[in-house]
Amino acid sequence: MKYQLKNKAQQGFTLIELMIVIAILAILMAIAVPAYQDYTIRTKVLEGTSVAGGAKLALSEFCQTAPGATVPTAANTGYVFVPGGTVEDFVAGVAIGGTCAAPTITITTVNTGAAADPVLVYTGAIAPNTGQVTWNCTSTAGLAAHLPSECRV
């Protein structure tokens, strides 16, 4: 008597197993894509904080050398921002204002991908004895998720 061994047919994944894998991937994508979009917008807005660094320095030096009733402006502080430069792709403008007692720097962002492009406002406070300037960042536009950590309330 001759015995024949049956070859087991190759089996793949069942339809239900494939559907479960696709459902898991869809859930992961629903969580990952919005988080990634917020991250990319936040990195574009961070360009504004680097631009603010130069304005902070110019404003701090001006207020320490010319205290009193002098109102800081871009012209008398020596800070010049040229929009559309090669480095600043996401900053539309920088406005210096306030007084030397409470100087302000307003950074307007553009093309960040957010529904409302964030506007960062840095307000300075000058210590009377040391002349050290402490900067506080707030926002007048944009979602909190799109702001740098120093500007979130």
C-alpha positions as CSV (number, residue, x, y, z in Angstrom):
1,M,0.0,0.0,0.0
2,K,1.3,3.3,-1.0
3,Y,0.8,6.3,1.2
4,Q,0.5,9.7,-0.3
5,L,1.3,12.8,1.7
6,K,-1.0,15.7,1.1
7,N,0.8,18.9,0.5
8,K,-0.6,21.6,2.7
9,A,-1.8,24.4,0.5
10,Q,-0.2,27.7,1.2
11,Q,-2.3,30.0,3.3
12,G,-2.2,33.7,3.5
13,F,-3.9,36.2,5.8
14,T,-7.6,36.1,6.1
15,L,-9.7,39.0,5.1
16,I,-10.5,39.8,8.7
17,E,-6.8,39.9,9.7
18,L,-6.1,42.3,6.9
19,M,-9.0,44.6,7.9
20,I,-7.7,44.6,11.5
21,V,-4.3,45.7,10.4
22,I,-5.7,48.4,8.2
23,A,-7.9,49.7,11.1
24,I,-4.9,49.9,13.4
25,L,-2.9,51.8,10.8
26,A,-5.8,54.2,10.2
27,I,-6.0,54.9,14.0
28,L,-2.2,55.5,14.2
29,M,-2.4,57.9,11.2
30,A,-5.3,59.8,12.6
31,I,-3.2,60.5,15.7
32,A,0.2,61.1,14.0
33,V,-0.7,63.4,11.1
34,P,-2.2,66.3,13.1
35,A,0.6,66.0,15.7
36,Y,3.2,66.2,12.8
37,Q,1.4,69.2,11.2
38,D,1.4,71.1,14.6
39,Y,5.1,70.3,14.9
40,T,6.0,71.6,11.4
41,I,4.0,74.8,12.1
42,R,5.7,75.3,15.4
43,T,9.2,75.0,13.8
44,K,8.2,77.7,11.3
45,V,7.0,80.0,14.0
46,L,10.3,79.4,15.9
47,E,12.0,81.3,13.2
48,G,10.3,84.4,14.7
49,T,12.1,83.8,18.0
50,S,15.5,83.8,16.3
51,V,14.6,87.0,14.5
52,A,13.5,88.5,17.8
53,G,17.0,87.8,19.3
54,G,18.5,90.6,17.2
55,A,15.7,93.0,18.0
56,K,16.0,92.2,21.7
57,L,19.7,93.0,21.6
58,A,19.3,96.2,19.7
59,L,16.4,97.4,21.9
60,S,18.2,96.4,25.2
61,E,21.3,98.3,24.2
62,F,19.3,101.4,23.1
63,C,17.3,101.6,26.3
64,Q,20.4,101.2,28.5
65,T,22.4,103.9,26.6
66,A,19.5,106.3,26.0
67,P,17.1,105.9,29.0
68,G,14.4,108.3,29.7
69,A,11.5,109.5,27.6
70,T,13.0,108.4,24.3
71,V,10.7,106.1,22.4
72,P,12.5,103.2,20.7
73,T,11.9,102.8,17.0
74,A,13.6,100.7,14.4
75,A,15.4,103.8,13.1
76,N,16.9,104.9,16.4
77,T,17.8,101.4,17.7
78,G,19.6,100.5,14.6
79,Y,17.6,97.3,14.0
80,V,16.6,96.8,10.4
81,F,14.5,93.8,9.3
82,V,14.1,93.2,5.6
83,P,11.2,90.8,4.9
84,G,11.7,88.2,2.2
85,G,15.3,87.7,2.9
86,T,17.0,84.4,2.4
87,V,16.9,83.4,6.0
88,E,13.5,84.6,7.2
89,D,11.0,82.7,5.1
90,F,8.3,82.7,7.7
91,V,8.6,86.1,9.3
92,A,6.6,88.9,7.6
93,G,7.6,91.8,9.9
94,V,9.2,93.0,13.1
95,A,7.8,96.0,14.9
96,I,9.7,97.7,17.7
97,G,7.7,99.9,20.0
98,G,6.6,100.8,23.5
99,T,8.9,102.9,25.7
100,C,12.2,102.1,27.4
101,A,10.3,101.4,30.6
102,A,8.2,98.7,28.8
103,P,9.7,98.0,25.3
104,T,7.8,95.7,22.9
105,I,8.8,93.7,19.9
106,T,6.0,92.3,17.7
107,I,6.9,89.4,15.3
108,T,4.4,88.7,12.6
109,T,4.7,85.3,11.0
110,V,3.5,84.3,7.5
111,N,3.1,81.1,5.4
112,T,3.4,78.8,8.5
113,G,0.5,76.5,7.4
114,A,-1.7,77.5,10.3
115,A,-5.2,78.7,9.8
116,A,-4.2,81.9,11.6
117,D,-0.5,82.7,11.4
118,P,0.8,83.4,15.0
119,V,1.8,86.9,16.0
120,L,4.4,86.9,18.9
121,V,4.7,89.9,21.2
122,Y,7.8,90.2,23.4
123,T,7.4,92.7,26.3
124,G,10.5,93.8,28.2
125,A,10.9,94.8,31.8
126,I,14.1,96.6,32.8
127,A,15.5,96.1,36.3
128,P,16.2,99.5,37.8
129,N,19.4,98.7,39.6
130,T,21.1,96.4,37.1
131,G,19.6,97.5,33.8
132,Q,19.0,93.8,32.9
133,V,16.0,93.3,30.5
134,T,13.7,90.4,31.2
135,W,11.5,89.4,28.2
136,N,8.0,88.0,28.4
137,C,6.4,86.4,25.3
138,T,2.7,86.3,24.5
139,S,0.7,85.8,21.4
140,T,-2.1,87.9,19.9
141,A,-3.0,85.3,17.2
142,G,-2.7,81.6,16.5
143,L,-3.3,78.4,18.4
144,A,-1.4,77.6,21.6
145,A,-0.2,74.3,19.9
146,H,1.6,76.4,17.3
147,L,3.5,78.6,19.7
148,P,7.0,78.1,21.1
149,S,7.0,76.9,24.7
150,E,8.1,80.3,26.0
151,C,5.0,82.0,24.5
152,R,2.3,79.6,25.7
153,V,0.2,80.8,28.6
